[in-house]
Amino acid sequence: MAGQLVRLPSRGHLLVTKKQLAAHLGRSERWVELRVRDGMPVEQATDRYGRRRYDLRLVEEWLRDGRPTRPKREDRISVLERSVAELAAQVAELRKAG
C-alpha cells in the first residue's frame, strides 16, 4: 500500500501522504519536507496522529508555477537589535511626553 495513491474524502481532491507524494514525484521524503518549508501547500493534521496530507493537484500546480523563493530569514541578532532600537525610541517618546 505504501507508495500507492489512494483517494480520500476531501473536497474532491486527491490527498496523499508524504511517502506517496515523494514516490509520485520521484523524490525523497526529506525533499518533500524541505519544499513544505519553502511554502509548498500542505493540509494540516488530517489524522489523529497529526500527520499531514498533500493535495496532489495543489502541489503539482505549485511546482508547475515555479515555487516562490523563501525570503531570507534575518539572523537573530539583527532582529533583536531592531527590537531594542524600537523600544529605545518608544522610551524616548515617553520621556518627552512625561
Residue pairs with C-beta under 8 A, 6 or more apart in sequence:
2 19
2 20
2 23
3 19
3 20
3 23
4 20
5 14
5 16
5 20
5 24
5 56
6 16
6 20
7 14
8 14
8 15
8 53
10 43
10 46
10 53
10 55
13 55
13 56
13 57
13 58
14 55
14 56
14 57
15 43
15 46
15 53
15 54
15 55
15 56
16 24
16 53
16 54
16 56
17 51
17 53
17 54
18 29
18 32
18 33
18 51
18 52
18 54
19 29
21 32
21 54
21 56
21 59
22 28
22 29
22 31
22 32
24 56
25 31
25 32
25 63
32 40
32 54
35 67
36 42
37 70
38 67
38 68
38 69
38 70
39 62
39 67
39 68
39 70
40 54
40 59
40 62
40 63
40 67
41 54
41 55
41 58
41 59
41 62
42 52
42 53
42 54
43 52
43 53
43 54
43 55
44 52
45 51
45 52
46 52
46 53
47 53
